[in-house]
Amino acid sequence: MLRARYLEPVAAQGPFGELILEAVAAYLAEDRNVPRAARVIPVHVTTARYRLRRFEELTGQSLDSTETMVEVSFALSARSEGAISVPRRSSEAWTSPSGKPPQSTSSDRRS
């Protein structure tokens, strides 16, 4: 259902659809901050905005909607990982494929 709503209309655009999904994923990972998302990809801010707008046009959904953002997040995670999980911000610690954080050692802990 989420795949049909969010991914298939964009994927139908071919290689440009992949660029759109990359922009949406970066936008999500950077807390919906377009300039930071543009730097991560990297593209000009105007290009990132255009790709986000095309996503909205192709899916008929607004990226300003919290419900849309949650569903897109799940759809993108399922697409890239093969299972549903919540994407992590680029500034957060890495998690293993099982979704569990890596084990910390005593040297990792603050006193």
C-alpha positions as CSV (number, residue, x, y, z in Angstrom):
1,M,0.0,0.0,0.0
2,L,2.7,2.5,0.9
3,R,4.9,1.4,-1.9
4,A,2.0,1.9,-4.4
5,R,1.2,5.3,-2.9
6,Y,4.7,6.8,-2.6
7,L,7.3,4.8,-4.4
8,E,5.7,3.5,-7.6
9,P,4.6,6.8,-9.1
10,V,8.1,8.2,-8.5
11,A,9.9,5.1,-9.7
12,A,7.9,5.3,-13.0
13,Q,10.0,8.4,-13.8
14,G,13.1,6.2,-14.3
15,P,16.5,7.5,-13.3
16,F,15.0,10.9,-12.3
17,G,12.6,9.1,-10.0
18,E,15.6,7.7,-8.1
19,L,17.0,11.3,-7.7
20,I,13.7,12.4,-6.4
21,L,13.6,9.6,-3.8
22,E,17.2,10.4,-2.9
23,A,16.1,14.0,-2.2
24,V,13.2,12.9,-0.1
25,A,15.3,10.5,1.9
26,A,17.9,13.2,2.6
27,Y,15.1,15.7,3.5
28,L,13.8,13.2,6.1
29,A,17.3,12.3,7.4
30,E,18.1,16.0,7.9
31,D,14.9,16.8,9.9
32,R,13.1,18.3,6.9
33,N,15.8,21.0,6.4
34,V,16.2,21.6,2.7
35,P,19.6,23.3,2.8
36,R,21.1,20.5,4.8
37,A,19.5,17.9,2.6
38,A,20.9,19.6,-0.5
39,R,24.4,19.5,1.0
40,V,24.1,15.8,1.8
41,I,23.1,14.8,-1.7
42,P,25.0,17.2,-2.9
43,V,22.9,19.5,-5.1
44,H,22.0,23.1,-5.1
45,V,19.1,24.1,-2.7
46,T,16.9,25.0,-5.7
47,T,17.4,21.5,-7.2
48,A,16.5,19.9,-3.9
49,R,13.3,22.0,-3.6
50,Y,12.4,21.1,-7.2
51,R,12.8,17.4,-6.5
52,L,10.7,17.6,-3.4
53,R,8.0,19.4,-5.2
54,R,8.0,16.8,-8.0
55,F,7.6,14.1,-5.3
56,E,4.5,16.0,-4.1
57,E,3.1,16.4,-7.6
58,L,3.7,12.7,-8.6
59,T,2.2,11.3,-5.4
60,G,-0.5,13.9,-4.7
61,Q,0.8,14.1,-1.1
62,S,2.2,17.0,0.8
63,L,5.6,16.7,2.6
64,D,4.2,19.2,5.1
65,S,1.9,16.5,6.4
66,T,3.2,14.5,9.4
67,E,1.2,11.4,8.3
68,T,2.8,11.6,4.9
69,M,6.3,12.0,6.3
70,V,5.8,9.0,8.6
71,E,4.5,6.8,5.8
72,V,7.2,7.9,3.3
73,S,9.8,7.2,6.0
74,F,8.5,3.6,6.4
75,A,8.2,3.1,2.6
76,L,11.8,4.3,2.0
77,S,13.2,2.2,4.8
78,A,11.4,-0.9,3.6
79,R,12.7,-0.3,0.1
80,S,16.3,0.1,1.1
81,E,16.5,-2.4,3.9
82,G,14.0,-5.0,2.8
83,A,12.1,-4.6,6.1
84,I,10.2,-1.8,7.8
85,S,12.2,0.3,10.2
86,V,12.4,4.0,11.2
87,P,15.2,5.8,9.4
88,R,17.9,7.5,11.6
89,R,19.1,11.0,11.2
90,S,22.6,11.3,9.8
91,S,23.8,12.7,13.1
92,E,22.6,9.7,15.2
93,A,24.6,6.6,16.0
94,W,24.7,3.7,13.6
95,T,22.4,0.8,14.2
96,S,22.8,-2.8,13.1
97,P,20.5,-4.4,10.5
98,S,18.6,-5.9,13.4
99,G,17.7,-2.4,14.5
100,K,19.7,-2.7,17.8
101,P,22.4,-0.2,18.6
102,P,25.9,-1.6,18.7
103,Q,27.2,-2.7,22.1
104,S,29.1,0.0,23.9
105,T,32.3,-0.7,25.7
106,S,33.4,0.8,29.0
107,S,35.7,3.3,27.1
108,D,32.5,4.6,25.3
109,R,30.8,5.5,28.5
110,R,31.2,9.0,30.0
111,S,32.1,9.1,33.7
